[in-house]
Amino acid sequence: MSPEFAVEIGQQALWVATLLAGPILLAALITGVLVGMFQAATQINEQTMSFVPKLGVLVLVLFMLSPWMIAVLTDFAESLFFNIPQWVS
């Protein structure tokens, strides 16, 4: 296994991780900004006011996107396992 090949596999793994984490982080960011704007407008400084909506949105996003996330992760793992004989020889 050459160093270039190891770097390529690492890049693919980082891309898959970015694909999986991106929607979750984006949903948390948008929810946090909206709740922050609401808190600033109403001058409500309650900590749970920002935590509970983010948690709810994250659970909803995970519930909706989990089939896609599992498919992406499974495809990546299958490509790794099926290509092992080519890499060894």
PDB file of N, CA, C and O in Angstrom:
ATOM      1  N   MET A   1       0.851  -1.168   0.000  1.00  0.00           N
ATOM      2  CA  MET A   1       0.000   0.000   0.000  1.00  0.00           C
ATOM      3  C   MET A   1       0.902   1.238   0.000  1.00  0.00           C
ATOM      4  O   MET A   1       1.769   1.393   0.860  1.00  0.00           O
ATOM      5  N   SER A   2       0.683   2.092  -0.958  1.00  0.00           N
ATOM      6  CA  SER A   2       1.501   3.301  -1.075  1.00  0.00           C
ATOM      7  C   SER A   2       0.932   4.416  -0.194  1.00  0.00           C
ATOM      8  O   SER A   2      -0.245   4.387   0.165  1.00  0.00           O
ATOM      9  N   PRO A   3       1.754   5.379   0.148  1.00  0.00           N
ATOM     10  CA  PRO A   3       1.256   6.508   0.949  1.00  0.00           C
ATOM     11  C   PRO A   3       0.155   7.298   0.241  1.00  0.00           C
ATOM     12  O   PRO A   3      -0.767   7.797   0.886  1.00  0.00           O
ATOM     13  N   GLU A   4       0.252   7.412  -1.084  1.00  0.00           N
ATOM     14  CA  GLU A   4      -0.778   8.123  -1.840  1.00  0.00           C
ATOM     15  C   GLU A   4      -2.121   7.417  -1.734  1.00  0.00           C
ATOM     16  O   GLU A   4      -3.171   8.051  -1.636  1.00  0.00           O
ATOM     17  N   PHE A   5      -2.064   6.097  -1.755  1.00  0.00           N
ATOM     18  CA  PHE A   5      -3.296   5.323  -1.653  1.00  0.00           C
ATOM     19  C   PHE A   5      -3.924   5.494  -0.275  1.00  0.00           C
ATOM     20  O   PHE A   5      -5.142   5.628  -0.162  1.00  0.00           O
ATOM     21  N   ALA A   6      -3.105   5.491   0.768  1.00  0.00           N
ATOM     22  CA  ALA A   6      -3.619   5.684   2.123  1.00  0.00           C
ATOM     23  C   ALA A   6      -4.238   7.072   2.277  1.00  0.00           C
ATOM     24  O   ALA A   6      -5.256   7.233   2.950  1.00  0.00           O
ATOM     25  N   VAL A   7      -3.624   8.063   1.657  1.00  0.00           N
ATOM     26  CA  VAL A   7      -4.174   9.419   1.708  1.00  0.00           C
ATOM     27  C   VAL A   7      -5.509   9.480   0.975  1.00  0.00           C
ATOM     28  O   VAL A   7      -6.434  10.158   1.422  1.00  0.00           O
ATOM     29  N   GLU A   8      -5.612   8.772  -0.154  1.00  0.00           N
ATOM     30  CA  GLU A   8      -6.868   8.751  -0.905  1.00  0.00           C
ATOM     31  C   GLU A   8      -7.995   8.110  -0.092  1.00  0.00           C
ATOM     32  O   GLU A   8      -9.118   8.613  -0.074  1.00  0.00           O
ATOM     33  N   ILE A   9      -7.692   7.012   0.570  1.00  0.00           N
ATOM     34  CA  ILE A   9      -8.700   6.366   1.422  1.00  0.00           C
ATOM     35  C   ILE A   9      -9.091   7.299   2.560  1.00  0.00           C
ATOM     36  O   ILE A   9     -10.268   7.397   2.908  1.00  0.00           O
ATOM     37  N   GLY A  10      -8.116   7.979   3.138  1.00  0.00           N
ATOM     38  CA  GLY A  10      -8.413   8.940   4.204  1.00  0.00           C
ATOM     39  C   GLY A  10      -9.286  10.086   3.721  1.00  0.00           C
ATOM     40  O   GLY A  10     -10.190  10.523   4.434  1.00  0.00           O
ATOM     41  N   GLN A  11      -9.023  10.573   2.518  1.00  0.00           N
ATOM     42  CA  GLN A  11      -9.845  11.642   1.953  1.00  0.00           C
ATOM     43  C   GLN A  11     -11.279  11.176   1.728  1.00  0.00           C
ATOM     44  O   GLN A  11     -12.229  11.912   1.995  1.00  0.00           O
ATOM     45  N   GLN A  12     -11.427   9.954   1.237  1.00  0.00           N
ATOM     46  CA  GLN A  12     -12.777   9.413   1.044  1.00  0.00           C
ATOM     47  C   GLN A  12     -13.509   9.277   2.375  1.00  0.00           C
ATOM     48  O   GLN A  12     -14.701   9.570   2.468  1.00  0.00           O
ATOM     49  N   ALA A  13     -12.793   8.831   3.403  1.00  0.00           N
ATOM     50  CA  ALA A  13     -13.410   8.681   4.718  1.00  0.00           C
ATOM     51  C   ALA A  13     -13.821  10.041   5.284  1.00  0.00           C
ATOM     52  O   ALA A  13     -14.891  10.166   5.879  1.00  0.00           O
ATOM     53  N   LEU A  14     -12.985  11.050   5.104  1.00  0.00           N
ATOM     54  CA  LEU A  14     -13.337  12.395   5.568  1.00  0.00           C
ATOM     55  C   LEU A  14     -14.524  12.962   4.797  1.00  0.00           C
ATOM     56  O   LEU A  14     -15.356  13.665   5.371  1.00  0.00           O
ATOM     57  N   TRP A  15     -14.607  12.666   3.513  1.00  0.00           N
ATOM     58  CA  TRP A  15     -15.741  13.135   2.719  1.00  0.00           C
ATOM     59  C   TRP A  15     -17.032  12.482   3.202  1.00  0.00           C
ATOM     60  O   TRP A  15     -18.058  13.152   3.318  1.00  0.00           O
ATOM     61  N   VAL A  16     -16.989  11.179   3.485  1.00  0.00           N
ATOM     62  CA  VAL A  16     -18.177  10.488   3.995  1.00  0.00           C
ATOM     63  C   VAL A  16     -18.570  11.066   5.357  1.00  0.00           C
ATOM     64  O   VAL A  16     -19.756  11.265   5.622  1.00  0.00           O
ATOM     65  N   ALA A  17     -17.600  11.335   6.212  1.00  0.00           N
ATOM     66  CA  ALA A  17     -17.890  11.927   7.516  1.00  0.00           C
ATOM     67  C   ALA A  17     -18.520  13.311   7.369  1.00  0.00           C
ATOM     68  O   ALA A  17     -19.427  13.668   8.121  1.00  0.00           O
ATOM     69  N   THR A  18     -18.040  14.082   6.404  1.00  0.00           N
ATOM     70  CA  THR A  18     -18.611  15.407   6.157  1.00  0.00           C
ATOM     71  C   THR A  18     -20.040  15.288   5.636  1.00  0.00           C
ATOM     72  O   THR A  18     -20.918  16.052   6.036  1.00  0.00           O
ATOM     73  N   LEU A  19     -20.267  14.334   4.747  1.00  0.00           N
ATOM     74  CA  LEU A  19     -21.626  14.124   4.239  1.00  0.00           C
ATOM     75  C   LEU A  19     -22.587  13.732   5.358  1.00  0.00           C
ATOM     76  O   LEU A  19     -23.736  14.172   5.375  1.00  0.00           O
ATOM     77  N   LEU A  20     -22.122  12.912   6.281  1.00  0.00           N
ATOM     78  CA  LEU A  20     -22.995  12.451   7.354  1.00  0.00           C
ATOM     79  C   LEU A  20     -23.231  13.521   8.412  1.00  0.00           C
ATOM     80  O   LEU A  20     -24.337  13.630   8.941  1.00  0.00           O
ATOM     81  N   ALA A  21     -22.216  14.306   8.726  1.00  0.00           N
ATOM     82  CA  ALA A  21     -22.346  15.307   9.787  1.00  0.00           C
ATOM     83  C   ALA A  21     -22.939  16.619   9.287  1.00  0.00           C
ATOM     84  O   ALA A  21     -23.514  17.374  10.070  1.00  0.00           O
ATOM     85  N   GLY A  22     -22.805  16.896   7.997  1.00  0.00           N
ATOM     86  CA  GLY A  22     -23.246  18.176   7.455  1.00  0.00           C
ATOM     87  C   GLY A  22     -24.697  18.529   7.714  1.00  0.00           C
ATOM     88  O   GLY A  22     -24.970  19.608   8.242  1.00  0.00           O
ATOM     89  N   PRO A  23     -25.641  17.665   7.365  1.00  0.00           N
ATOM     90  CA  PRO A  23     -27.045  18.023   7.589  1.00  0.00           C
ATOM     91  C   PRO A  23     -27.385  18.227   9.068  1.00  0.00           C
ATOM     92  O   PRO A  23     -28.190  19.095   9.407  1.00  0.00           O
ATOM     93  N   ILE A  24     -26.784  17.445   9.930  1.00  0.00           N
ATOM     94  CA  ILE A  24     -27.052  17.579  11.359  1.00  0.00           C
ATOM     95  C   ILE A  24     -26.522  18.917  11.873  1.00  0.00           C
ATOM     96  O   ILE A  24     -27.216  19.633  12.595  1.00  0.00           O
ATOM     97  N   LEU A  25     -25.292  19.244  11.497  1.00  0.00           N
ATOM     98  CA  LEU A  25     -24.706  20.500  11.949  1.00  0.00           C
ATOM     99  C   LEU A  25     -25.418  21.703  11.352  1.00  0.00           C
ATOM    100  O   LEU A  25     -25.590  22.717  12.028  1.00  0.00           O
ATOM    101  N   LEU A  26     -25.829  21.604  10.106  1.00  0.00           N
ATOM    102  CA  LEU A  26     -26.556  22.698   9.477  1.00  0.00           C
ATOM    103  C   LEU A  26     -27.905  22.929  10.154  1.00  0.00           C
ATOM    104  O   LEU A  26     -28.302  24.074  10.371  1.00  0.00           O
ATOM    105  N   ALA A  27     -28.608  21.857  10.486  1.00  0.00           N
ATOM    106  CA  ALA A  27     -29.886  21.995  11.180  1.00  0.00           C
ATOM    107  C   ALA A  27     -29.693  22.619  12.560  1.00  0.00           C
ATOM    108  O   ALA A  27     -30.487  23.464  12.975  1.00  0.00           O
ATOM    109  N   ALA A  28     -28.645  22.209  13.271  1.00  0.00           N
ATOM    110  CA  ALA A  28     -28.375  22.795  14.585  1.00  0.00           C
ATOM    111  C   ALA A  28     -28.017  24.270  14.469  1.00  0.00           C
ATOM    112  O   ALA A  28     -28.427  25.080  15.301  1.00  0.00           O
ATOM    113  N   LEU A  29     -27.255  24.619  13.441  1.00  0.00           N
ATOM    114  CA  LEU A  29     -26.875  26.015  13.229  1.00  0.00           C
ATOM    115  C   LEU A  29     -28.093  26.887  12.944  1.00  0.00           C
ATOM    116  O   LEU A  29     -28.265  27.945  13.549  1.00  0.00           O
ATOM    117  N   ILE A  30     -28.925  26.441  12.033  1.00  0.00           N
ATOM    118  CA  ILE A  30     -30.109  27.225  11.677  1.00  0.00           C
ATOM    119  C   ILE A  30     -31.045  27.364  12.873  1.00  0.00           C
ATOM    120  O   ILE A  30     -31.560  28.451  13.137  1.00  0.00           O
ATOM    121  N   THR A  31     -31.265  26.275  13.592  1.00  0.00           N
ATOM    122  CA  THR A  31     -32.130  26.331  14.768  1.00  0.00           C
ATOM    123  C   THR A  31     -31.550  27.259  15.831  1.00  0.00           C
ATOM    124  O   THR A  31     -32.282  28.039  16.438  1.00  0.00           O
ATOM    125  N   GLY A  32     -30.251  27.180  16.057  1.00  0.00           N
ATOM    126  CA  GLY A  32     -29.613  28.043  17.046  1.00  0.00           C
ATOM    127  C   GLY A  32     -29.731  29.515  16.688  1.00  0.00           C
ATOM    128  O   GLY A  32     -29.981  30.347  17.560  1.00  0.00           O
ATOM    129  N   VAL A  33     -29.552  29.843  15.411  1.00  0.00           N
ATOM    130  CA  VAL A  33     -29.670  31.239  14.982  1.00  0.00           C
ATOM    131  C   VAL A  33     -31.102  31.733  15.150  1.00  0.00           C
ATOM    132  O   VAL A  33     -31.323  32.842  15.637  1.00  0.00           O
ATOM    133  N   LEU A  34     -32.071  30.923  14.753  1.00  0.00           N
ATOM    134  CA  LEU A  34     -33.469  31.338  14.881  1.00  0.00           C
ATOM    135  C   LEU A  34     -33.874  31.515  16.339  1.00  0.00           C
ATOM    136  O   LEU A  34     -34.537  32.493  16.686  1.00  0.00           O
ATOM    137  N   VAL A  35     -33.477  30.574  17.195  1.00  0.00           N
ATOM    138  CA  VAL A  35     -33.807  30.691  18.615  1.00  0.00           C
ATOM    139  C   VAL A  35     -33.068  31.874  19.226  1.00  0.00           C
ATOM    140  O   VAL A  35     -33.627  32.579  20.066  1.00  0.00           O
ATOM    141  N   GLY A  36     -31.827  32.104  18.823  1.00  0.00           N
ATOM    142  CA  GLY A  36     -31.079  33.251  19.320  1.00  0.00           C
ATOM    143  C   GLY A  36     -31.726  34.571  18.925  1.00  0.00           C
ATOM    144  O   GLY A  36     -31.787  35.504  19.726  1.00  0.00           O
ATOM    145  N   MET A  37     -32.211  34.648  17.686  1.00  0.00           N
ATOM    146  CA  MET A  37     -32.907  35.862  17.252  1.00  0.00           C
ATOM    147  C   MET A  37     -34.190  36.061  18.042  1.00  0.00           C
ATOM    148  O   MET A  37     -34.519  37.185  18.421  1.00  0.00           O
ATOM    149  N   PHE A  38     -34.912  34.982  18.292  1.00  0.00           N
ATOM    150  CA  PHE A  38     -36.138  35.076  19.087  1.00  0.00           C
ATOM    151  C   PHE A  38     -35.822  35.522  20.508  1.00  0.00           C
ATOM    152  O   PHE A  38     -36.526  36.362  21.068  1.00  0.00           O
ATOM    153  N   GLN A  39     -34.766  34.963  21.094  1.00  0.00           N
ATOM    154  CA  GLN A  39     -34.388  35.351  22.449  1.00  0.00           C
ATOM    155  C   GLN A  39     -33.933  36.805  22.502  1.00  0.00           C
ATOM    156  O   GLN A  39     -34.227  37.513  23.465  1.00  0.00           O
ATOM    157  N   ALA A  40     -33.230  37.247  21.490  1.00  0.00           N
ATOM    158  CA  ALA A  40     -32.789  38.644  21.460  1.00  0.00           C
ATOM    159  C   ALA A  40     -33.975  39.590  21.304  1.00  0.00           C
ATOM    160  O   ALA A  40     -34.002  40.665  21.903  1.00  0.00           O
ATOM    161  N   ALA A  41     -34.947  39.189  20.504  1.00  0.00           N
ATOM    162  CA  ALA A  41     -36.105  40.046  20.279  1.00  0.00           C
ATOM    163  C   ALA A  41     -37.001  40.122  21.509  1.00  0.00           C
ATOM    164  O   ALA A  41     -37.576  41.172  21.797  1.00  0.00           O
ATOM    165  N   THR A  42     -37.121  39.021  22.231  1.00  0.00           N
ATOM    166  CA  THR A  42     -38.011  38.990  23.393  1.00  0.00           C
ATOM    167  C   THR A  42     -37.273  39.184  24.706  1.00  0.00           C
ATOM    168  O   THR A  42     -37.915  39.271  25.752  1.00  0.00           O
ATOM    169  N   GLN A  43     -35.955  39.255  24.691  1.00  0.00           N
ATOM    170  CA  GLN A  43     -35.108  39.411  25.870  1.00  0.00           C
ATOM    171  C   GLN A  43     -35.339  38.297  26.898  1.00  0.00           C
ATOM    172  O   GLN A  43     -35.292  38.528  28.106  1.00  0.00           O
ATOM    173  N   ILE A  44     -35.587  37.097  26.393  1.00  0.00           N
ATOM    174  CA  ILE A  44     -35.705  35.919  27.250  1.00  0.00           C
ATOM    175  C   ILE A  44     -34.345  35.228  27.255  1.00  0.00           C
ATOM    176  O   ILE A  44     -33.874  34.797  26.203  1.00  0.00           O
ATOM    177  N   ASN A  45     -33.720  35.117  28.396  1.00  0.00           N
ATOM    178  CA  ASN A  45     -32.388  34.517  28.492  1.00  0.00           C
ATOM    179  C   ASN A  45     -32.436  33.186  29.236  1.00  0.00           C
ATOM    180  O   ASN A  45     -31.696  32.978  30.198  1.00  0.00           O
ATOM    181  N   GLU A  46     -33.275  32.322  28.803  1.00  0.00           N
ATOM    182  CA  GLU A  46     -33.405  31.006  29.416  1.00  0.00           C
ATOM    183  C   GLU A  46     -32.553  30.009  28.641  1.00  0.00           C
ATOM    184  O   GLU A  46     -32.671  29.913  27.419  1.00  0.00           O
ATOM    185  N   GLN A  47     -31.690  29.262  29.342  1.00  0.00           N
ATOM    186  CA  GLN A  47     -30.786  28.319  28.683  1.00  0.00           C
ATOM    187  C   GLN A  47     -31.536  27.176  28.007  1.00  0.00           C
ATOM    188  O   GLN A  47     -31.171  26.754  26.910  1.00  0.00           O
ATOM    189  N   THR A  48     -32.581  26.677  28.657  1.00  0.00           N
ATOM    190  CA  THR A  48     -33.306  25.554  28.065  1.00  0.00           C
ATOM    191  C   THR A  48     -34.074  25.971  26.825  1.00  0.00           C
ATOM    192  O   THR A  48     -34.449  25.127  26.011  1.00  0.00           O
ATOM    193  N   MET A  49     -34.309  27.256  26.676  1.00  0.00           N
ATOM    194  CA  MET A  49     -35.027  27.743  25.498  1.00  0.00           C
ATOM    195  C   MET A  49     -34.216  27.485  24.226  1.00  0.00           C
ATOM    196  O   MET A  49     -34.799  27.281  23.161  1.00  0.00           O
ATOM    197  N   SER A  50     -32.905  27.490  24.314  1.00  0.00           N
ATOM    198  CA  SER A  50     -32.101  27.217  23.122  1.00  0.00           C
ATOM    199  C   SER A  50     -31.769  25.733  22.992  1.00  0.00           C
ATOM    200  O   SER A  50     -31.539  25.247  21.884  1.00  0.00           O
ATOM    201  N   PHE A  51     -31.741  25.014  24.103  1.00  0.00           N
ATOM    202  CA  PHE A  51     -31.349  23.605  24.066  1.00  0.00           C
ATOM    203  C   PHE A  51     -32.468  22.704  23.555  1.00  0.00           C
ATOM    204  O   PHE A  51     -32.234  21.841  22.708  1.00  0.00           O
ATOM    205  N   VAL A  52     -33.663  22.898  24.056  1.00  0.00           N
ATOM    206  CA  VAL A  52     -34.779  21.999  23.729  1.00  0.00           C
ATOM    207  C   VAL A  52     -35.143  22.050  22.240  1.00  0.00           C
ATOM    208  O   VAL A  52     -35.312  20.991  21.635  1.00  0.00           O
ATOM    209  N   PRO A  53     -35.270  23.228  21.626  1.00  0.00           N
ATOM    210  CA  PRO A  53     -35.584  23.216  20.184  1.00  0.00           C
ATOM    211  C   PRO A  53     -34.480  22.576  19.343  1.00  0.00           C
ATOM    212  O   PRO A  53     -34.770  21.858  18.386  1.00  0.00           O
ATOM    213  N   LYS A  54     -33.219  22.830  19.690  1.00  0.00           N
ATOM    214  CA  LYS A  54     -32.123  22.213  18.934  1.00  0.00           C
ATOM    215  C   LYS A  54     -32.173  20.701  19.061  1.00  0.00           C
ATOM    216  O   LYS A  54     -31.993  19.984  18.077  1.00  0.00           O
ATOM    217  N   LEU A  55     -32.414  20.221  20.260  1.00  0.00           N
ATOM    218  CA  LEU A  55     -32.503  18.776  20.468  1.00  0.00           C
ATOM    219  C   LEU A  55     -33.650  18.181  19.663  1.00  0.00           C
ATOM    220  O   LEU A  55     -33.498  17.121  19.056  1.00  0.00           O
ATOM    221  N   GLY A  56     -34.789  18.851  19.653  1.00  0.00           N
ATOM    222  CA  GLY A  56     -35.936  18.361  18.885  1.00  0.00           C
ATOM    223  C   GLY A  56     -35.667  18.329  17.393  1.00  0.00           C
ATOM    224  O   GLY A  56     -36.021  17.368  16.710  1.00  0.00           O
ATOM    225  N   VAL A  57     -35.040  19.383  16.890  1.00  0.00           N
ATOM    226  CA  VAL A  57     -34.726  19.437  15.455  1.00  0.00           C
ATOM    227  C   VAL A  57     -33.700  18.371  15.096  1.00  0.00           C
ATOM    228  O   VAL A  57     -33.814  17.731  14.051  1.00  0.00           O
ATOM    229  N   LEU A  58     -32.704  18.174  15.949  1.00  0.00           N
ATOM    230  CA  LEU A  58     -31.690  17.158  15.658  1.00  0.00           C
ATOM    231  C   LEU A  58     -32.295  15.759  15.644  1.00  0.00           C
ATOM    232  O   LEU A  58     -31.937  14.938  14.799  1.00  0.00           O
ATOM    233  N   VAL A  59     -33.204  15.481  16.569  1.00  0.00           N
ATOM    234  CA  VAL A  59     -33.868  14.174  16.573  1.00  0.00           C
ATOM    235  C   VAL A  59     -34.695  14.005  15.304  1.00  0.00           C
ATOM    236  O   VAL A  59     -34.704  12.929  14.705  1.00  0.00           O
ATOM    237  N   LEU A  60     -35.389  15.061  14.892  1.00  0.00           N
ATOM    238  CA  LEU A  60     -36.192  15.003  13.675  1.00  0.00           C
ATOM    239  C   LEU A  60     -35.320  14.790  12.437  1.00  0.00           C
ATOM    240  O   LEU A  60     -35.659  13.985  11.569  1.00  0.00           O
ATOM    241  N   VAL A  61     -34.199  15.510  12.353  1.00  0.00           N
ATOM    242  CA  VAL A  61     -33.294  15.361  11.213  1.00  0.00           C
ATOM    243  C   VAL A  61     -32.699  13.961  11.180  1.00  0.00           C
ATOM    244  O   VAL A  61     -32.623  13.341  10.118  1.00  0.00           O
ATOM    245  N   LEU A  62     -32.278  13.462  12.333  1.00  0.00           N
ATOM    246  CA  LEU A  62     -31.733  12.099  12.373  1.00  0.00           C
ATOM    247  C   LEU A  62     -32.785  11.067  11.981  1.00  0.00           C
ATOM    248  O   LEU A  62     -32.481  10.100  11.282  1.00  0.00           O
ATOM    249  N   PHE A  63     -34.001  11.268  12.424  1.00  0.00           N
ATOM    250  CA  PHE A  63     -35.082  10.335  12.076  1.00  0.00           C
ATOM    251  C   PHE A  63     -35.359  10.352  10.575  1.00  0.00           C
ATOM    252  O   PHE A  63     -35.572   9.304   9.965  1.00  0.00           O
ATOM    253  N   MET A  64     -35.356  11.553   9.980  1.00  0.00           N
ATOM    254  CA  MET A  64     -35.675  11.658   8.551  1.00  0.00           C
ATOM    255  C   MET A  64     -34.516  11.203   7.667  1.00  0.00           C
ATOM    256  O   MET A  64     -34.747  10.595   6.622  1.00  0.00           O
ATOM    257  N   LEU A  65     -33.274  11.487   8.066  1.00  0.00           N
ATOM    258  CA  LEU A  65     -32.137  11.210   7.203  1.00  0.00           C
ATOM    259  C   LEU A  65     -31.376   9.931   7.537  1.00  0.00           C
ATOM    260  O   LEU A  65     -30.401   9.604   6.860  1.00  0.00           O
ATOM    261  N   SER A  66     -31.799   9.209   8.555  1.00  0.00           N
ATOM    262  CA  SER A  66     -31.050   8.008   8.931  1.00  0.00           C
ATOM    263  C   SER A  66     -31.003   6.953   7.823  1.00  0.00           C
ATOM    264  O   SER A  66     -29.966   6.305   7.683  1.00  0.00           O
ATOM    265  N   PRO A  67     -32.054   6.736   7.028  1.00  0.00           N
ATOM    266  CA  PRO A  67     -31.910   5.763   5.933  1.00  0.00           C
ATOM    267  C   PRO A  67     -30.837   6.183   4.921  1.00  0.00           C
ATOM    268  O   PRO A  67     -30.059   5.347   4.461  1.00  0.00           O
ATOM    269  N   TRP A  68     -30.795   7.459   4.580  1.00  0.00           N
ATOM    270  CA  TRP A  68     -29.786   7.949   3.651  1.00  0.00           C
ATOM    271  C   TRP A  68     -28.388   7.843   4.259  1.00  0.00           C
ATOM    272  O   TRP A  68     -27.441   7.449   3.578  1.00  0.00           O
ATOM    273  N   MET A  69     -28.263   8.189   5.523  1.00  0.00           N
ATOM    274  CA  MET A  69     -26.962   8.121   6.190  1.00  0.00           C
ATOM    275  C   MET A  69     -26.450   6.688   6.250  1.00  0.00           C
ATOM    276  O   MET A  69     -25.265   6.439   6.025  1.00  0.00           O
ATOM    277  N   ILE A  70     -27.324   5.765   6.549  1.00  0.00           N
ATOM    278  CA  ILE A  70     -26.931   4.356   6.597  1.00  0.00           C
ATOM    279  C   ILE A  70     -26.531   3.873   5.207  1.00  0.00           C
ATOM    280  O   ILE A  70     -25.582   3.101   5.069  1.00  0.00           O
ATOM    281  N   ALA A  71     -27.247   4.321   4.176  1.00  0.00           N
ATOM    282  CA  ALA A  71     -26.911   3.920   2.803  1.00  0.00           C
ATOM    283  C   ALA A  71     -25.533   4.454   2.401  1.00  0.00           C
ATOM    284  O   ALA A  71     -24.751   3.736   1.778  1.00  0.00           O
ATOM    285  N   VAL A  72     -25.232   5.703   2.752  1.00  0.00           N
ATOM    286  CA  VAL A  72     -23.928   6.278   2.425  1.00  0.00           C
ATOM    287  C   VAL A  72     -22.819   5.518   3.139  1.00  0.00           C
ATOM    288  O   VAL A  72     -21.810   5.166   2.527  1.00  0.00           O
ATOM    289  N   LEU A  73     -23.001   5.268   4.411  1.00  0.00           N
ATOM    290  CA  LEU A  73     -21.991   4.560   5.190  1.00  0.00           C
ATOM    291  C   LEU A  73     -21.825   3.120   4.719  1.00  0.00           C
ATOM    292  O   LEU A  73     -20.705   2.611   4.673  1.00  0.00           O
ATOM    293  N   THR A  74     -22.916   2.465   4.372  1.00  0.00           N
ATOM    294  CA  THR A  74     -22.853   1.092   3.881  1.00  0.00           C
ATOM    295  C   THR A  74     -22.147   1.021   2.527  1.00  0.00           C
ATOM    296  O   THR A  74     -21.339   0.123   2.288  1.00  0.00           O
ATOM    297  N   ASP A  75     -22.455   1.969   1.649  1.00  0.00           N
ATOM    298  CA  ASP A  75     -21.779   1.992   0.340  1.00  0.00           C
ATOM    299  C   ASP A  75     -20.279   2.182   0.496  1.00  0.00           C
ATOM    300  O   ASP A  75     -19.495   1.533  -0.196  1.00  0.00           O
ATOM    301  N   PHE A  76     -19.876   3.066   1.397  1.00  0.00           N
ATOM    302  CA  PHE A  76     -18.451   3.295   1.620  1.00  0.00           C
ATOM    303  C   PHE A  76     -17.775   2.040   2.178  1.00  0.00           C
ATOM    304  O   PHE A  76     -16.695   1.656   1.729  1.00  0.00           O
ATOM    305  N   ALA A  77     -18.414   1.413   3.152  1.00  0.00           N
ATOM    306  CA  ALA A  77     -17.839   0.206   3.745  1.00  0.00           C
ATOM    307  C   ALA A  77     -17.770  -0.931   2.723  1.00  0.00           C
ATOM    308  O   ALA A  77     -16.783  -1.665   2.674  1.00  0.00           O
ATOM    309  N   GLU A  78     -18.817  -1.074   1.911  1.00  0.00           N
ATOM    310  CA  GLU A  78     -18.802  -2.119   0.878  1.00  0.00           C
ATOM    311  C   GLU A  78     -17.693  -1.884  -0.134  1.00  0.00           C
ATOM    312  O   GLU A  78     -17.021  -2.826  -0.554  1.00  0.00           O
ATOM    313  N   SER A  79     -17.500  -0.628  -0.528  1.00  0.00           N
ATOM    314  CA  SER A  79     -16.442  -0.352  -1.490  1.00  0.00           C
ATOM    315  C   SER A  79     -15.071  -0.662  -0.895  1.00  0.00           C
ATOM    316  O   SER A  79     -14.177  -1.132  -1.599  1.00  0.00           O
ATOM    317  N   LEU A  80     -14.907  -0.400   0.394  1.00  0.00           N
ATOM    318  CA  LEU A  80     -13.638  -0.749   1.041  1.00  0.00           C
ATOM    319  C   LEU A  80     -13.425  -2.262   1.071  1.00  0.00           C
ATOM    320  O   LEU A  80     -12.356  -2.753   0.708  1.00  0.00           O
ATOM    321  N   PHE A  81     -14.437  -2.986   1.502  1.00  0.00           N
ATOM    322  CA  PHE A  81     -14.294  -4.434   1.640  1.00  0.00           C
ATOM    323  C   PHE A  81     -14.147  -5.138   0.302  1.00  0.00           C
ATOM    324  O   PHE A  81     -13.358  -6.075   0.180  1.00  0.00           O
ATOM    325  N   PHE A  82     -14.905  -4.695  -0.713  1.00  0.00           N
ATOM    326  CA  PHE A  82     -14.830  -5.369  -2.008  1.00  0.00           C
ATOM    327  C   PHE A  82     -13.536  -5.085  -2.750  1.00  0.00           C
ATOM    328  O   PHE A  82     -13.147  -5.858  -3.625  1.00  0.00           O
ATOM    329  N   ASN A  83     -12.863  -3.992  -2.418  1.00  0.00           N
ATOM    330  CA  ASN A  83     -11.624  -3.643  -3.106  1.00  0.00           C
ATOM    331  C   ASN A  83     -10.371  -4.136  -2.392  1.00  0.00           C
ATOM    332  O   ASN A  83      -9.260  -3.898  -2.865  1.00  0.00           O
ATOM    333  N   ILE A  84     -10.530  -4.806  -1.281  1.00  0.00           N
ATOM    334  CA  ILE A  84      -9.357  -5.329  -0.548  1.00  0.00           C
ATOM    335  C   ILE A  84      -8.507  -6.251  -1.421  1.00  0.00           C
ATOM    336  O   ILE A  84      -7.285  -6.103  -1.411  1.00  0.00           O
ATOM    337  N   PRO A  85      -9.078  -7.195  -2.174  1.00  0.00           N
ATOM    338  CA  PRO A  85      -8.220  -8.060  -2.994  1.00  0.00           C
ATOM    339  C   PRO A  85      -7.398  -7.305  -4.038  1.00  0.00           C
ATOM    340  O   PRO A  85      -6.275  -7.704  -4.348  1.00  0.00           O
ATOM    341  N   GLN A  86      -7.945  -6.224  -4.579  1.00  0.00           N
ATOM    342  CA  GLN A  86      -7.200  -5.438  -5.566  1.00  0.00           C
ATOM    343  C   GLN A  86      -6.032  -4.702  -4.898  1.00  0.00           C
ATOM    344  O   GLN A  86      -4.975  -4.543  -5.509  1.00  0.00           O
ATOM    345  N   TRP A  87      -6.208  -4.265  -3.687  1.00  0.00           N
ATOM    346  CA  TRP A  87      -5.185  -3.491  -3.007  1.00  0.00           C
ATOM    347  C   TRP A  87      -4.044  -4.368  -2.505  1.00  0.00           C
ATOM    348  O   TRP A  87      -2.894  -3.930  -2.457  1.00  0.00           O
ATOM    349  N   VAL A  88      -4.359  -5.600  -2.132  1.00  0.00           N
ATOM    350  CA  VAL A  88      -3.354  -6.491  -1.572  1.00  0.00           C
ATOM    351  C   VAL A  88      -2.431  -7.018  -2.667  1.00  0.00           C
ATOM    352  O   VAL A  88      -1.219  -7.118  -2.473  1.00  0.00           O
ATOM    353  N   SER A  89      -3.006  -7.351  -3.805  1.00  0.00           N
ATOM    354  CA  SER A  89      -2.189  -7.936  -4.869  1.00  0.00           C
ATOM    355  C   SER A  89      -1.383  -6.925  -5.639  1.00  0.00           C
ATOM    356  O   SER A  89      -0.654  -7.290  -6.561  1.00  0.00           O
TER     357      SER A  89
END
